[in-house]
Amino acid sequence: MESHQQIGQRLDLFHFQDEAPGMAFWHPRGLALIRVLEDVIRRRVARDGFEEVRTPQLVRRPIWASSGHWENFREHMFSMGEDGREAALKPVNCPCHVQLVERRAPSYRDLPIRLAELGVVHRDEDAGVLNGLFRLRQFTQDDGHVFCAPAQVEDEIARFCGSIDALYRAFGFDEVSIAFSTRPAKRAGDDALWDRAEAALLAAARRAGLDPIVQPGEGAFYGPKIEFALRDRLGRSWQCGTVQLDFVMPERFELSYADADGSRVRPAMIHRAIFGSLERFAAILLEHHEGALPAWLAPVQIGVVPIADAQAAWAREVVDRLRGRGLRVAQMGGGMTLSRALVDTHGAGVPLIAIVGAREVADKTVALRSRDGSQVVLPIDEVVAECGRRCAAPI
C-alpha cells in the first residue's frame, strides 16, 4: 500500500524540504483538497451558529502564563525574546478566543457565544516523531469554542456529539469509536472542578446516545474530553474529533458574564474540533481511499482529454463550461495517445474524464468516462449538469 507521502507525490499535492522540517509545501492541487475541507467546516460552523474569527500568530508570555501553557506545554512551543518580553507562536487558539469573549463583556443574554477559527498553529515537536502530514510542526486546526452558562453545557455538547457521525460517513468512514478521557496526572485546576467537568461531559455524551469507553488519565491538562476515532479500510484507528469541557481556563483568566440578578458568573468553555488537524485528516483520507478520492473531494474532478490537437479548441470550451459550473477541471493528455492519457489521468486521481474527439466536435458532445470504465456520450449542457451532480458535496 502507498503511504500518503507517496500518494501526495503521485498526485502532485505537497512536498517537504529540510529547510522547513515538519512543515508542508502545498502545491495547487493539494491546496485544493485543503480548501474542500475548509469549506466543509465553514458550512458546518455556520449551520451550528458559530462566528468565524482570526487571531494573532505571535502572542506574548502573559497570555500563555494565564492559560497554563507556559507551565504545562512550554517545551512544545516556539518561543523567543527575553527580559520579560517573551512571546511564542501559538500552539493552540483557545486563549486568544478567551480574549475575544472578554472584550465583549457578555451578559447571560449573549450566551452561548460560539467562535470558530481555521487557525494555523505551531508546535516544536521532536524531529524523531515527525511523520509526513500525520505529525507536523505547523498545521491547521478546525477549532471551535463555546462559552456558555453551566446550565447550557449539556445541550451544547449533546448537539455536537449527535451529528458528527453522519459527517464522518460522508468521507467514507463507517466505523467510529468513542472514548472518554479523564483527568491526567499533570493538570490545572482542583479536583472539584474536574469532578464537575467529568460528570457533565459524560452525561452529555450519554444523552447524545453515546456509550464511550473510558481512557483514564488521557484528558487535556485543562479538562476531560470525548474523542472520536475513525477506522480506515486497513482497520487502523485514527483519533480525529474531540469535544472537551473546560472550567479551568475561564477561572484562570477570571472570565465572567453578568447574570440576570447582576452577579458575575464564570462561564463554561467547550473546546471542539471535527478533523483536529486538516493536514492530518487529508493524509488519513489519502490512505483510506488509496488516492482515489470521491469526486466531491478530488483536487481535480474532471480531466478534459482531446484525442488530437485538432480538438483542442472544443476541449478548451468544455473546460470553460465546466469551470463555469464551479467544478475543478484540468485539460490533460497533450502529446500522447488516448490510452496513455486515460491511464495517466486516472493515475493522477481524477475521477471523471471528458474525452473530446472529431465526432464530439462535430456534434458538440462529450464522451464522459468514469473510474469504472463506463462511458456515456452527452451534449455539453447535459455533461455540465451530470458532472455537477456527480461532484456535488454530500454535506
NUBA-836817 format. One record per atom (N, C-alpha, C): z, x, y. Coordinates in steps of 0.02 Angstrom, whole numbers, plus 50000, padded with zeros to 5 digits. Layout:
N
ZXY;...
***
This chain:
395
500005004249940;500005000050000;500005004450063;499605002450112;499595006050176;500235004750216;500475009950248;501025009050296;500745005950360;501205003450402;500965000650465;500645005950509;500855012250502;500545017650541;499825018850518;499705018550453;499015019250428;498595013350449;498885007350445;498515001450467;498375001950542;498865004150580;498765004950652;498205009650669;498135015050630;497585019750642;496915016550622;496905013050565;496285009950542;496045004550591;496505000750619;496334995250664;496314997450737;496455003950750;496445006650818;496945003050863;497575002850841;498084999050878;498555003450920;498765009250893;499265013350928;499275020250897;499595024950932;499725031550903;500355034450933;500585039950903;501175043550927;500975050750942;501335053850989;501245060951006;501925064251011;501925070850997;502545074651000;502845074751071;502405073851121;502645074151191;503065067951210;503045062751169;503435056751183;503715054051116;504175057751086;504425055751020;504765048951021;504585044850972;504895038250967;504645033251017;504065034651047;503765030151097;503025029451082;502795023351077;502105022051056;501625022151115;501025024851102;500455024051147;500045018151120;500045012751158;499705006651135;498975006651158;498515005951111;497805005351126;497654998051144;497064996651173;496914989851194;497024984551140;496794985951079;496864980951026;497594980051005;497974985551005;498674985050988;499054981151040;498904982351103;499244978751156;499064971351154;498454969751131;498264962751123;498734959251074;498924962651019;499394959750972;500084958851004;500314963751041;500954963151075;500944957251124;500384956451160;500334950951208;500374944151173;500084943551112;500144937351075;500874935851060;501254940951039;501964939951025;502334938051089;502164941151144;502484939351207;502324932151226;501704929951214;501514923051230;501914918151189;502024919751125;502424915351082;503124914551111;503424920251131;504104920051158;504114916151224;503614917251266;503624913851331;503554906251322;503144904151275;503094896951262;503754894251235;504064898151193;504684895951162;505244895451214;505334900551256;505884900351304;505774894951357;505144893751375;505014888351423;505194881551393;505014880651329;505184874351296;505934873451289;506294878951280;507014878551270;507414878651335;507064878651392;507414878251456;507674884751483;507384890451461;507574896951488;507164898551550;507454902551594;507094905251651;506974912651638;506344915051646;506194922051634;506384926251694;506684932051681;506904936551733;506674943651716;506774948151763;506634955251752;507174959351787;507454964251752;508004968151780;507844975651779;508214979751818;508044986851825;508094990851760;507684996151757;507705000751700;508285005651706;508425008051766;508925013251778;509515010051814;510105010451783;510695007051811;511285011951809;511675012051862;512225016851868;512825015151823;513235020251815;513775020051766;514265014151773;514465011951833;514965006651836;514805000451795;514164998551793;513984992651754;514074993951679;513874999951657;513945001551585;514675002451567;515085004751615;515805005351602;516114998451594;515904993751637;516174986951633;515964983451570;515344984451548;515104981051489;515394983851425;515634990151427;515884993451368;515394998151336;514774998351361;514275002651330;514415010051342;514685011751401;514825018851415;515345021551366;515795017251345;516315019351298;516065018951225;515695013751209;515545012351139;514835014151117;514395015751165;513685016651148;513375022651183;513785026651217;513515031751261;513085036951224;513255038451162;512875043551126;512145041451114;512005034951121;511325032551112;510985030651178;511275032851234;510995031151300;510695037351332;510115036451364;509815041751404;510155041651472;510615046351483;510995046351546;510815052551586;510965052151651;510805057651698;511265057251758;511285062551797;511695062551858;512395065151843;512765066351897;513445069151892;513835067351954;514475069551954;514915068652012;514985061352032;515095057151982;515205050051996;514585046052010;513995049152004;513365045552017;512945045151953;513285045351895;512915044951833;512555038251827;511975038551794;511585032451781;511285033151712;511035027651685;510735027651619;510155022751617;509635024551578;509115019651562;509435014351518;509275008151532;509635002751497;509455002651423;509975002451379;509855001651308;509844994351287;510094989951332;510104982751321;510014979451390;509894972951388;509784969251450;510384965151473;510864963951427;511384958951440;511814960351502;512044966651516;512464967551576;512094965851641;511434967051641;511044965351701;510984957751710;510954954151654;510934946851659;511594944051685;512134947451668;512784945451696;512764945951772;512454951251798;512404952151871;512034946351903;511504943951871;511124938351898;511534931951901;511924930751849;512344924751848;512904925251900;513194931151906;513734932151955;513484930652026;512864932652041;512584931352108;512494923952122;512414920052069;512324912752079;512974909252097;513554912352080;514204909152090;514184902052064;514064901151999;513924894351972;514534889951970;514404883451969;514914878451954;514764875551885;515204871251862;515104868151796;514464864051794;514234861651852;513614857651854;512994861851839;513034868451850;512464872951839;512384875151766;512884873651725;512884876151656;512554871051609;512234873551557;512144880551539;511604883951581;511694890451594;511184894551625;510854898651569;510194898051564;509834901451509;509334906351540;509424912751527;508994917951554;508644921651497;508004923151506;507614926751456;507264932651488;507184938051450;506834943951475;506484947451418;505844949051428;505494953651384;505634960651412;506204963251394;506474969151427;506344975551388;506034980451421;505934987051392;506604990751395;506824993251337;507464996851334;507355003651301;507835008151312;507805014951286;508455016651250;508395019551190;508975021751152;508835028751125;509315033051134;509225040151115;509385040851040;508925038650999;509005039050926;508905046250903;509265048150850;509165054750820;508455055250793;508155061250799;507465062250776;507385060450703;507905061550663;507845060350591;507785053150571;507975048450616;507945041350598;507325037850627;506945041350669;506345038350697;505855036950641;505535031050643;505105029050588;504565024350614;504025027250641;503485023250667;503735018050715;503475011850709;503685006350752;504345003350728;504565005150667;505185002350641;505795004850678;505775011050702;506355013950738;506085018150794;506175015850855;505895018950914;506445020750964;506265024851012;506715026251068;506555021751128;505955019151131;505765014351183;505455008351149;505725002451164;505454996351133;505604990351178;505334984751159;505384978651200;505794973451163;506324971051193;506734965851164;506534959051192;506494954151148;506394947151172;507094944151181;507394946251236;508104944851247;508204938151281;508724934651261;508924928551295;509674928051297;509944925551353;510664924751359;510814917851388;511294914551358;511524908051381;512234908851406;512354906551467;513024906551496;513234899251500;513764897451465;513934890351460;514684889251457;514884883051465;515584881251457;515774881851383;516394883351368;516594883851297;516414877651257;516444871751288;516284865651251;515544865051235;515114869051268;514394868651256;514154873651204;514594878051182;514384883551137;514064880951074;514394876251041;514144873950976;513454870850982;513344866751034;512694863651044;512144868951054;512284873951095;511784879051111;511594883151049;512094885051011;511954889150952;511604885050898;511844878950886;511534874750835;510814873250853;510664872350916;509984871050940;509524876850923;509764882950933;509364888850918;509264889650842;509804889150805;509774890250733;509354884950697;509344878950724;509004873550690;508244873750692;507964877950737;507234877850745;506894884550731;507284889750717;506984896350710;506594897150645;506794893550592;506464894250527;505724892350532;505574886950567;504874884750573;504454890050609;504744893450658;504364898650693;504184904450647;504664906650606;504514912150560;503984910150509;503994903850487;503484901450439;502784901850469;502724900750534;502074901150567;501784908150562;502214913250556;501984920150550;501874922150477;502004917550430;501874918850360;502484920750320;503094919850347;503704921550312;504044915150288;504024914050222;504284907850194;505004908450171;505254914650165;505944915650143;506344918850199;506854915250221;507294917750274;508014917350249;508364922950249;509064922950229;509504923650291;510104920850287;510554920450344;511204924050328;511444928050375;512084931550366;512524930550427;513174930750416;513674930150469;514064936750472;513974940450526;514274947050533;514894946650577;515454949050550;516094948350583;516304954750619;516894954750647;517124960050693;517104966950661;516814971850697;516814978750672;517484982150689;517594987850657;518214991650671;518224994050744;517654996350769;517614998650838;517334992950880;517764989850922;517554983850958;517934983351023;517674979051066;518004977451129;518324970551123;518854969451160;519184962851158;519734962451107;520214957851118;520784957251072;520624952551015;521074952250967;520964948250907;520914940850922;521274938550973;521244931450990;520544929451012;520214933651053;519534932251074;519064932151014;519154936950969;518734937350909;518844931450863;519464929150857;519604923250816;519214917250842;519244916250907;518884910650938;518134911250927;517874917250939;517144918150934;516894917150863;517244920050815;517014919450745;517054912150722;517584908650739;517654901650717;517104897350748;516974898250813;516484894050848;515774895550823;515614901850811;514944903650789;514814901050719;515294901650674;515194899250606;515144891650604;515534888250646;515494880950648;514814878650672;514534882050723;513874880250749;513334881450697;513374886950660;512874888350608;512894882950554;513484880950533;513544875850482;513304869050507;513424867750571;513164861450599;512404861250598;512084867150604;511354867650602;511094867550530;511544866750481;511334866350412;511284873050377;511554878350408;511524885050378;512154886450338;512074890350286;512644892550245;512604900150239;512784903750291;512674910950291;513154914650245;512894920350218;513334924750181;513724928950232;514324930950215;514754934550261;514644942050253;514544945550310;514494952850311;515084955550350;515634957150318;516224959350354;516094965850393;516324965850456;516294971950496;515614973750524;515114969350518;514434971050540;514244967950607;514724964950643;514574962050708;514464967350761;514224965250819;514164969750877;514854971150904;514924976250946;515594978050970;515884972851017;515454968251042;515694963251088;515704956151058;515484955250996;515514948550968;515204947950899;515374942750862;515074941550796;514364938950804;513984939150749;513294936850754;513044933650690;512574929150699;512174926450644;511524930250643;511314932650584;510714936750578;510224933150531;509584933450551;509044930350512;508604936050483;508554936350418;508164941550384;507564938450349;506984941450358;506354938950329;506174943050267;505924939650216;505704943050156;504944943450156;504664949550150;503944950350153;503624949950084;502974950950080;502614950050017;502814955049963;503134960549983;503374965449934;504104964349915;504404959049942;505104957549926;505604961149969;505364964850020;505824968450064;506124963650115;506744965050134;507084960850183;507114964250251;506944960550304;506924963250371;507354958950417;507894961750443;508304958050490;507954957850557;507844951850583;507474950950646;507884947050697;507924940550690;508254936450739;509014937050736;509334936150793;510064936150796;510294931050849;510884928450838;511234924750890;511954926950888;512224928950945;512894931950949;513304928151001;513924927050984;514384923751031;514864928851060;514894929051126;515244934351161;515724931451213;516374932351201;516874930651251;517114936951287;516904942851262;517154949151287;516824951151353;516154950951356;515814953351415;515974949151478;515994942451473;516204938651533;516904940651556;517344942151508;518024944351527;518014951051561;517634955751535;517614962551564;517304962551633;516814958051645;516504957751712;516864952651757;517394949451731;517754944351769;517284938851794;516814937051751;516334931751768;516684924951762;516544920451809;516854913951806;516404908651839;516564902451826;516234896851860;516764892051885;516584888051934;517044883051962;517024876751920;517594874851892;517624868851850;517694862651895;517694856751864;517714850551902;518334849851945;518884852851923;519514852351962;519594858152011;519074862352017;519104867952064;519384874352035;519624874151973;519894880151942;519324884751921;519494891151912;519004896051889;519054896851814;518484896351781;518464896551707;517974901851684;518154905451631;517704910351602;517164906651561;516534908251572;516014905451529;515974909251463;515694906051414;515494909551353;514794912551365;514654917951330;513994921151335;513694921451265;513094918751258;512734918851194;512134923451201;512084928351156;511504932851154;511054930351098;510404929851112;509964927651058;509294931151062;508994932551005;508334935551000;507984932750939;507324932050943;506934929450886;506614935150847;506284939750882;505974945550849;506454951450847;506884952050897;507314958050903;506944963350943;506484966650911;506024971450944;505314969150930;504924968250983;504224966150974;503834971350934;503954977750947;503594983050912;503764983050838;504394982350822;504604982250752;504324976150717;504334970450751;504064964350720;503314965050708;502964968350754;502244969650743;502144973850681;502564978950670;502504983150610;502624979050547;503124974750548;503264970550491;502674966050475;502374963050527;501784958750518;501204962650488;501074968650513;500514972650488;500584974150414;501184975950393;501284977550322;501304971150279;501604965850305;501634959550268;500934956750254;500494957150304;499814954450298;499314959850278;499554965950267;499124971650249;498544972650297;498684971450361;498184972350413;497724966450424;497704961750376;497264955850382;497664950250415;497794950950479;498184946050515;497824939350520;498204933850520;497884927250531;497484927250596;496984922850600;496524922850657;496884922050723;497424918150725;497764917050789;498134923250813;498294927950766;498654934050783;498194940050791;497614940050761;497184945950758;497004948550828;497064955050839;496874957850905;496154956350924;495694956750876;495004954450885;494914948650837;494794942650863;494744936850821;494044935750794;493544937650833;492844936550813;492444942750830;492094945450780;491624950850792;490914948050793;490554949250846;489864946850852;489394952550830;488984951250780;488564956450750;487834954550754;487444957750798;486714956650798;486394960650741;485924957450706;485604960850650;485164966650674;484844965850731;484414971050759;484474970950834;484214976350866;484264976850939;483914971050974;483414968150942;483054962550973;483504956550985;484054956050948;484504950250957;485104951851002;485094957651034;485674959751074;485814955051132;485294952451164;485394948151222;485744941651201;485524938651146;485844932451122;486554933951098;486654939751068;487334941651047;487804942151107;487564945051162;487984945451222;488144938551249;487674933951245;487804927151269;488324923751224;488274924951159;488774922151113;489464924951130;489504931451142;490144934651162;490424931251224;490004930251274;490224927251337;490484920151326;490124916351284;490334909351272;491014909151237;491104913451188;491734913551152;492304915951196;492174921051237;492704923351283;492874917951334;492374914151353;492504908651400;492974903451371;493024903151305;493494898651271;494194901851267;494254908051291;494894911451288;495014915151224;494484916551185;494554919951121;494464927451130;494754931251084;494714938551086;494104940751044;493604943451077;492944944551047;492714951651060;492354954551012;492034961051022;491344960950990;490854963951024;490194964750994;490214971050951;489994970450889;490084975850841;489424977050803;489424982550765;488874983750719;488264987250747;488304989950807;487714993150837;487464999050796;486814999350783;486505005050750;486645005650676;486865000350642;486995000750570;486714994650535;486654995050469;486394989450430;486894983650433;486644977650418;487074971750420;487644972450369;487484974750309;488014975350258;488554980250280;488344985950310;488824990750335;489234987850392;488914984050437;489274981050493;489784975950468;489614972050417;490084967150390;490694970650359;490574975950321;491124979650290;491574982650344;491284985750395;491684988850447;492064983750488;491754978150501;492084973050543;492684970150506;492594968450442;493174965950403;493694971450395;493474977750386;493944983250380;494354984250443;494084982150500;494444982550563;494914976650574;494994972450522;495474966950526;495214960950563;494564960450574;494274954850611;494164948950563;494474943150575;494434937750526;493784933850526;493424933550582;492814929650587;492244934050613;491654933150584;491074936950606;490524932050626;490274932850686;489704928750710;489074933050704;488634931150657;488034935050643;487444932050681;487074936250713;486504934150754;485874937750730;485404933950703;484764936750683;484194933250718;483574934750697;482984931850731;482984924250727;483164921450669;483174914150663;483694911050709;484274914350714;484804911650757;484594911850831;484234917150850;483984917450919;483504911750932;483044910550885;482544905250894;482854898350897;483374897250856;483674890550852;484294889850896;484484895150931;485094895250972;485704893350929;485754896650871;486304895450825;486664902050811;487184901550770;487574907450749;487764906450676;487724911650636;487984911550568;488714913950569;489174909350556;489884911050561;490164912450491;490384918550482;490614920850416;491364922050417;491714919850364;492434920550358;492624926350313;493264927950311;493504933450269;493344932450195;493354926150173;493234924750102;492494924850083;492054926450132;491344926850118;490954920450131;491304914850142;490954908650156;490614908950224;490074905450232;489674905950293;489354899250310;489354897550374;489014891650398;488584893550458;488024890050466;487594891150524;487654884950569;487854886150631;488004880750677;487704882150746;487554876750784;487364877750854;487934881050892;487764884450946;488264888350982;488854884251005;488734878051029;489294873951052;489784872450996;489504871150936;489934869750879;490304876050855;489974881850861;490304888150843;490904889450889;490804888350954;491354889351001;491944884650984;491794878350970;492324873550953;492654875450888;492264877450838;492534879150772;492974885450776;492744890450813;493154896450821;493794894950859;493754890550910;494344888650946;494844885250900;494604881050854;495044877650808;495364882550759;494964887050731;495224891750681;495704896850712;495624898450775;496034903650807;496614900850847;496704894150845;497234891150885;497924893250858;498374894750903;499054896550883;499414890450855;499754891150798;500104885450768;500784884050801;500994888450846;501634887450880;501564888750954;
***
